[in-house]
Amino acid sequence: MKIISKTKYVEFKSTPSPSGSDWCYLRRTNDAAGKDSAVVITTLVKKDNEYHFLFLKTQRPPLYAELKSKYCLESPAGLIADDDCNENLIECAKKELLEEAGLKADKLYIELTNSAASAGLTSETLSYVTAVVENYNIISQPVSDGGIILERFLIPAKDVKNYFSNVEKDMSLASATVCGVFYALNRI
């Protein structure tokens, strides 16, 4: 393996492919061997005696720069151990839910670990956590994550499949969000 370029959070590397040619890929710098790079927090919020999914409307530079979409529909997420190398999955999920949504989970369930984010492009692996919030009460001001997060909104769980099928034309749907919803639906 050879590092071609490096920033605080990402390395651009190359390694021989099975055919012997160079394969270039990205690696998260917080990604220790045997440890997932990031956590996706699928959030179920109880409101008016029914569960809703919390979603984020984001504006991701790679998507709009390449004219893919203006916005992206996502769940709260974050890099595990990006600031504290001893941070574990659950600590990260709690921290990110509070930072990005201002919420504290009453229950957290680890649904899936070691899920390849995009195996041909990156070595990044994801963990999926379902967070259940029984009382919709924002306890701290959420961050915009450098202007990336534009809006937070709730969709009733019973309507989520229909919502996904009819998402706005100028919005991409993050595959990690869809995967997280798949697991979280088993919790209600």
Residue, then its C-alpha position, 0 to 999 in steps of 0.5 A: m500500500k502507498i499513501i498518495s495524499k492525506t488530510k486530517y480525516v482521509e487518506f488516498k491510497s493505492t494497492p495492487s488489485p487481484s490483476g496486479s494493477d493499482w487500485c486507488y481508494l480512500r481510507r478514514t484516518n480514524d479507522a483502526a484495524g478491526k474497528d468500524s469507521a463511522v456510526v449511523i444513528t437511525t432515530l425513532v422518536k415517539k410523538d403523539n403516541e406514534y413513532h417517527f423517523l428523524f431525518l436530516k436534509t443535508q447539502r453535501p459538496p460531492l453531490y452538488a459539485e458533480l451535479k448529482s443532487k442539491y440535497c441529501l436525505e440522511s440520518p445522524a452519523g459520525l466518525i468513531a474515535d475522530d477526536d478521542c481514540n478510546e471512544n466506542l461505538i455507543e459513546c459515539a452514537k450518543k455524542e452524535l445524536l446529541e450534537e446533530a439532533g439535540l436528542k438523548a436516546d432512551k434506548l440504543y440498539i446495535e443493529l449491524t457492524n462491519s458494513a462496507a460503505s462503498a467497497g470499491l471506493t473506500s475501506e470505510t465500514l459502518s455500524y448501525v445503531t437504532a436510537v429510540v427517543e420516547n420523549y421528543n424534547i430537544i435538550s441542546q442546540p443541534v449543530s449544522d456540522g459546518g453548514i452541511i445540515l440544513e434541516r431536521f424533520l420527522i416522518p411517521a414510521k408508517d409512512v417511511k416507505n412511501y416517503f422514500s419512494n417519493v423523495e424530492k427530485d433534487m434530493s439523493l437518498a443516502s443508502a446508509t439511511v435506507c439500511g438503518v431504517f430497514y433494521a429500525l422498523n423491527r424495533i416498533 
